Each structure stands twice: as C-alpha cells, then as structure tokens.
C-alpha cells in the first residue's frame, strides 16, 4: 500500500530536504519504489539529484495548475527505484494562484492521485512556511514526518507546528497523523544536543512519535548537495549515510509492525 509523507517544519535549516533526499534514497536502495515531490520553489531536492532546475521544461507547478498530467512531469533519478517530480522558481507564485481556486486545499491531492498507486512511498518536500502549499500537502498526505534541529528555538516551534496540523484536521476534516519526529544535527559532544534529546523523549517518547534514530551533525551531509548527489552516493561510509539508512530501516520496521497489527 502506498504512503504519502509530508516532511515539514515551518523553521528553515532543520534538515527537511536532507531528510527527504536521503530517506527516499535509503528506501530505494532497500528495494522500495519511491517518489520525491519537490514542493519548494528553491528546488533543493531537485538539484540534490543533479537536475538543473533552470533547464526544466515542466515542473510540479505545471501539474498543479492543470497544464500537464503529473505522470509527464515525473522523472527517473540516477538511483534505481527512485523518481522525482521536480520544482523551480515558477512555483513561487503558486500559493496565490491556488488560493483563488475553489477547494484550493485539495488541488495537490488531485494532482498526484494518478501516481500514488505506482509507489511504495511518496515524500513531499515543503518550504519552511505554513501557507497554502503546506495545507495542500497535509490534505494530500497520509502522514507527517517532522525533522527538528537540536536547538531550543526548534523545540519551541514544534508545538506550533503540531497545533497547525490539528487545526487543519479540525477545519478541513482531514486527519494527518504524525509518522514521527526526527532529531537532526545532533552533536553528542554538546550538552545542548543532549538536553534537547531528553526534552523530546519526555514529550514524545511515550506515544512512540520520536524516532529512535537521530541524525548527527555531519559535514558529508552538508557537502553532498553541492555535488548533485544524496549523501548515500557521495559518501556511503559517512556517519550521516549510516544514520539515514538506519532511519529507513526503522520506518520499514514500524510500517511492518503496524500492518501486522491491522491484519
């Protein structure tokens, strides 16, 4: 069964795109068919797979405004089982255009419906905001993955984010459960990182929302996008690569357990 996962946080610099690119790559390497939908006008997920965003004929923008079917915008990456719907700056005005349409919050869900059955996992990479595009992603998704940087401001912001998710659920009658909260840029040498981890465990560990895997602060993760590669390709032996592979395995383990409980 396909699962659409929105990776979101209104705070920038928390590792959203890094998480999308490397988790999607890890799951593809583990044999799953995966699609990345780049919903950020900055198109960092797009360029992370070596795609020149300035030379694209069609992007997710063309699909959501109805000019072209999503299948025609879906492109294979150089990684087996992994595909992407790319983005570029043309998406920057989409929020205003969508808000003028009837039932605007359902447009992304309708746009991607033809490709959802073709993949095991679909990751939606979002801009650091809580606007029209983010609301569309919540409606289109089965779950939300929240990366949180190991700093106090990020910890404060997650409460606002969860309230936003609940507000969308209430007003639009579209529940989007939290798949997991992921601690990123963790540095075990600093007291701050250790304290943030303890706080997250206190708040979220009892309900199983906090992933056991955390992503370390790692220079290879930061370098890889400039080479147009996921870190798993750029440096397979780095601690960042190993952490995202571990996260992918944890996701599969959770999903298999949930499936067993349902059956």
PyMOL commands that set and color helices and strands:
alter all, ss='L'
color gray80, all
select helices_A, chain A and resi 16-29+44-47+53-55+60-64+70-73+89-99+104-116+132-140+152-172+191-204+219-227+231-234+239-262
alter helices_A, ss='H'
color red, helices_A
select strands_A, chain A and resi 3-7+34-39+74-76+82-85+121-126+143-149+177-184
alter strands_A, ss='S'
color yellow, strands_A
deselect
rebuild
show_as cartoon
